Amino acid sequence: MVGRSVKLPWLLLLLLLAAGARAESLEHYSAAAIPAGRLTVATAGGHGALPLQVSADWTRRLPDVTRALVVVHGALRDAYTSLRIAQSAIYAAGEAGHGTIIVLPQFLAEPDIAAHAVSGDVLRWSTSGWIDGEAATGPAPLSSFDALDAILARFADPATFPNLHRLVIAGHAAGAQLVQRYAVVGRAPGGLARAGVAVRFVVANPSSYVWFGEDRPVSASHAACGTVDRWAYGLAGAPAYVEQTEGLEERYIERDVVYLLGEADTDPNHPLLDRSCAAEAQGPTRYARGMNYLFALEQRHPNLVRHRILSIWGVGHDAGSMFVSACGLAALFDRPGCAAF
């Protein structure tokens, strides 16, 4: 089952492309709107406010909530479109009114601050920095991983969520890159597991992945491509949030990760596809890169990897169709009707 796609942000992008722009245009693109909700993110490095939309009042006790769905927006930083997609998926899965809370964080970039009346305590990153977990440009050098930790920490509180048993954090495209990197390095999922909450990461059509080791499916010498093993394509030079890299691979393969791949996301010249040499070393297209990535993990850890690919026939780079498909509903809500690789 494939639901209606949510097209508005992509129409805006197509207008940019029709005017001769490519991915670089997003350096100056500003999000259409900013949610009114705020979550304080605080570490030893400082604190700041993260804009977000929450489908229920999570400042009070919510005994009816059994599942949390955290959806990370894409490169256009449109949290409201992510909300509409999440709501469509909930209705398609028959989960409306059945105890699911939705959280939609918004990782603002500097153009958003310039375009909207945003207070100085609101976190903001460079246009691509939030995707890779880099330090915010203000008001404190917090990582987008710190922000995800703060969200997940709220769900680890049994006083507020006494019956929560599953948390799914999902993203498409740029959002999927953040989710996959967080699945590798994130700290808070361990706290949720100790609280009895199972965490799943749904990674849909990202441009690239954090790889382990030096082997790549496409040859890329370090002399020709010095970034092939560097963050965010490998672990070398990881951001300050990552205190150590030892043991990350072993922990990652034990986590519940679903790679949601559109079989038609195969355009090697897609305007938002990462065309760097480090990304090209992972494969020519998003679909190929996803298939290559899990194959490589399974080669390194035979019979140990918990991850799976859910492949969606006929769907390309379209978040709405991805998440409302039968495989999308299987990833988000454990619905039947989708076979895994």
Protein Blocks (a to p, Z undefined) as FASTA:
>chain_A
ZZdddfklmmmmmmmmmnopafklmmmpccfbdcfbdcddddfkbccddddddfbdfkbc
cfkbmbdcdddddfkopaklmmmmmmmmmmmnopgonopacdddddddfklmmmpccdfk
bccddfklmmnopacfbfbdcdfklmmmmmmmmmmpmklmmmbcbdcdddehjlmmmmmm
mmmmomklmmmmmnopacddddehiabdcdedjbdfbdcdfklmmmlmgcfkbmnhpafk
lmbfghklmmmmmpccdddddfklmcfkbfkbcfbfklmmnojbfklmmmmmmmmmmmmm
ghkafbdcdddehiacdfklmmmmmklmmmmnopghiacZZ
